[in-house]
């Protein structure tokens, strides 16, 4: 078996493994069922908890919990702007909320780093397979793998994609 063929097979297996890991992370996390209209679970959340709020109009906002009253919820949402990112204070009235979910930012960052590393490894190995120079083949693949992990973790940090239990569902 030639070196190029072995490299392609390893690259294919790595990418398949990374995708399988990402799907396993999503499906392994139990999705709790909130009792419709039970606002007491929302009021019991600790300040600083990372949550996702979906409104009845379909808008979705995620951020850290700032406060809860019997009629509303307030979060600080880290949102992209023209010059970078900015924290916006958002308040939602209870009657305008469809659902509230917990987010898992640490798990999202780890999964994002794993997915990014897998993609980086696939790209690095494919570049490595076509290289004519033997001197820097492995370090280049490792560098691209590390870069992929950093980019994946950074994207997941700003937009956590692994969701936790549903805390509130509108009646």
N, C-alpha and C positions, 0 to 999 in steps of 0.2 A: 504494500500500500504506500503510495507516495506521500511525501510530507504535506503537500497542498491538500490532498484529500483528507488526511487525518486532521489537519487544521480546520477544514470546513466542517467536518463531522463534529469536532469539539465545539466549534462556534455555534453550530445548530443546536447541540445538546445544551449548551450554556444558556442560549436564548430561550429554549423551551423550558428549562428549569426556572429561569427568572420569571417567565410568564405564569408558570404553574404556582410559584411562590406567591405572586401577586393575587392570583385568584383564590388561593387557599387562605390568605389573610382576610380577604373580603368575606368568604363563606364561613370561616371558622368563628367569626365574631357573632355571638348571638344577638339577634335584634329583639329587644324586649318590647312587649306590648303595653302601652300606657292605657290606663283607664280613661275613656273619653271624658274630657272636662274636668279632670282631677288636677286642680291648680296647686294643691298642697305639695305635690312632688317638686314643682318648680320652686315654690317658696322654701323648700328644704335644701336647695342647692347651695353650695358654698360659694362665696364671692371669689371670682377669679377662675371659676370653672369654664372650660372652653365648650361652647355650645353652638348649635346651628338653629336658626329661627326661620321657618318658612311661613309666609303670610298667606292669607286667603286669596290675594291677588296673584300669587305665584312667585313673588320675589323671595330670594333666599339671602340671608346674611349670617355670617358666623363671626364669633369673637368671644371675648372674655366677659363673663357676667359681672355687672357693676351693682345691680340692685333689682329687687323684686318687690312690688306692692300688690295688694289684692286685685288691682285693675290693670297693671302694666309690668313690663320688664325692660331693663336697660342693659345694653352691652357696649363695649368698646371694640369696634371692628377695625382691623388692620387692612386697609384697602389701597389698591394701586392708584396713583395719581400721575400726572404728567411728569413730575420731577422725581418720582420714586414711590414711596409708600407713606401713608399718613393714617393715624388713628382717628376714626370718626366715632363720636358718641351717638348711638342709635337707641331710640325708645320705641317700643311697640305696645299698643293697647291690646289687652287680652282678647277683645272681640275681633281683632284683625289678624290673630295668629291661627294658623292651621295646625302646625306642630312644632315641637321643640325636641331636639336630639342632642345627646352628648357627643362630643368629638374626641378622638384619641390622637392628639398631636404627636406624642412620642412614638407611638406605633406607626403613624403615618410617615414620620421622618425616617424611621428605620426601614420601612417598606420602600419608601422612595429612594433611599440610598441603595438598597438591594437591587431594585429595578434599574436604577441608573448605572450601577456597577455592572450588571448583566449586559445592558446595552453597550456600555463602554467597552466591556471585554469582547463582545461580538465585533464591534467596530475595530478595536485595537488588533484583534487576531486577524481580521480580514485584511487590514492594512499590512500587518506583519507578514501575512502569507505572500503578498505581492511584492514585498521589498527585495531588492537585489543585494542590499548590503546586509551582512550577517552580524555586524558589530553591535548594533543597537536595537535588535528586534524585540527582545523580551522587555527591556526597560520602557520602550515606547508603548507596548501593549499595557503594561502596568500603569503607566502614566495616564493613558486614556481611560482605563478602568477606574482609577482614582478620581479623575475629573468627572466621569459619569456619576460616580457615587456622590460627589459634592453637589453637582447640579441637581440630581434627583432629591437629595435631602433638602436643599434650599427651596425647591419648588413645593415639596410636601410641607415644609415649615410654614410657608405663607398661605397654603391652601390645603389643610388637612383633608384627606380623602377617605380615611377609614372612620366610619361612623360607629357610634356606640348605641346604647339603649335609647328608645323613644321615651322621653320624660312626660310629654304632654301631647294630647291629640284633641283637637276641637270637637265638641259634640256635634 
